Amino acid sequence: MDGFFAGIEQLALVRGLKASFVAYPIVNALHIMSVGALLTSVWLMDLRILGAFRSLPQPAFVALLRRTALGAFGGALVTGSLLFSVRASEYAATPIFLAKMTLILLAGANFLAFMRLCRATGGDEPAGGVATMLAVLSLCCGCLCCSPDGLLGFSTEASEALAFATCEMVRGSKRRPRRG
């Protein structure tokens, strides 16, 4: 599996992304925007199920948010894959990345369960206990999926910085304190 991830890192597109001073920050910013749009649209739909925004017309509200969520998911998928590809071997072995992928799969399963419930009840926005539980689970998955996002990109740098700081502290404690 390591060879597969190392191969991803050697693709021409990925090497270009690594070498570019401008491309990586743009992809990173687009990823943050996509995730933000995805979570906002999903959270608004979940809050609608939980009783908020009842004054807005339901079909138009849900249709707009679904289209936004779908487009944002596509953007997050593409940009997230590009960000992953830069350090695929490293990220694939990181527990934070594995936790994030697990949460995304859970969110996807929750979405499929909700769509099945919609078909079974014959509406775009089912009500009741199961719909409420799925909406709450969706809100939780969204919050938890974001938590590892910031940690993932900085986990390697943070561990390197921590190791450096620890070495400096050890060196500093062996030195004699200066007297003024």
N, C-alpha and C positions, 0 to 999 in steps of 0.2 A: 504494500500500500504506500510505503514511503516513496517508492519510485514513481508512482502515479502522481503524487502531490508534487514531487520534485519536477516532473515533466510539465505540470501546469505552470510552475514558476518559470520555466524556460520558454514558454510560448512567446512569439514575437510581440504580441499585443501586451503581454504582461511585462516583458523586458522594457518595452517602450513606456509603459505606465510607471515603472520604477525609475527610469532615466529622466522622465519629464519633471521639470520643476513646477509646472502648472497643472498637468493632467490629474495627478493624484489628489491634490486639494479640491479640485472641481468635482471629481467623482465622489469624494468624501462628503462635500457639501450637498451634492445631489442625493446621496444616500440619506443624509440627515433629513433633508426636505421630504423625501419620499416616505420615510418611516413616520415623520411627523404628520403628513397628510393621511397616511393609512390609519394611524392610531386615532387621529382626530375624527375621521369619518366613521370608523368602527365604534368609537366611544359614543359619538352622537347617536348612532343607531341603537346601541345598547341602552343608552339613557332613555331613548324613546320607548323602548320595550318596558323599561322600569317606571314609565309614567311621565317623563319630561316632554316638553315641546308638543303637547296635544293640540295646541292652537294652530299649528302648521298643518297644511294638507298632507296626509300620510303618503299617498302614492308619489307625489312629486318629491317630497322630502327623502323618502327611502330610495327612489330611483336615482336622484342626484348623488346621494352618499354612496350608493353601491357602485356607480360608475367611477366616482372619485377613489373609492377604496380599491377597485380593480386596477385602475391606472397606477395608483400609488404602489400597490403590491408589485406590479410589473417593474416599476422603476426601482423599488427596493431590492427586488430579486436580481436585476441586472447589475446595479451598482454594488450591492453586497457581494455578488460573485466576483466582481472586479477587485474589490478590496480584499477579499479572501485570497484571491489568486496571487497577490504580491508576496504573501507569507503562508502559502497553503500548508506546507509541511509542519510549520510551527503552530499555526492556528488549529489544525486538525487534531493535534495532540493536547490541546489546552482544555481543561475541564470546563472553563467558562464558555468556550465555543460549543462544546457538546451539550451543555445545559441550555444554551440559547437555541440550538437546533431542536432539542427535545421540546422546549416551550413552543416553538413555532409549529412543530408537528401536533402538539396538543391543541393549539389555537386552530389549526386546520381541521382537526377532528371535531372540535367544537362547532366550527362553521358548517361542516357537513351534517352534523346532528341537527343543527338549527334549520338547515335547508330541508332536511327530511321532515322535520316537524312542520315546516311551512307547507310542504306538499300534502302532508297528512291532514292538516286542518283546513287546507284550501285557501290560505291567505298569505299576504306578504309579511304580515306582522302578527304572529300568533300571540295570544295572551295566556296567562296561566302560570302555574308553578314551574313547569319544565322550562318554559321560555324565560322566566325570571332567573332560574338557576343557570341556564346557558348564557344569559346576558351578564350575570355576575362573574361567571367563569371567564368570559371573554374579556371583561374589564381587568380581571386579575392577570390573565395571560399577557395582555398588552403592557401592563405595568412591569411585570416580571421580564418580558422580552426586552424591554428597554434597559433594564438594570445592567445586564452583561454587556450591552452594546458599547458603552463607554469604557468598561473595564477591559474588553477584549483587545482593542487597539493599543492600550497602554499597559497591558499586563506584563509584556516582555520588558518594556522600557522601565516600568516600575520595579520589577524584580532586579534589573541591572542596577538601578539607582539605589535600591535598598542594600544590595551587596556592596556597592561602592561606599555608601554612608557607613555601613557597619565596619568596613576595613578602616575608614578614616577615624571612626570612634575608637577602635582598638589601637591604632597607631597613636592617637592623641592621648589615650590613657597611659601609654608607656612613656610618654614624654614627661619631663619634670615641669611642674607648673611654674610659671614665671612669677617672680616676686617683684613688686613695684617699688 
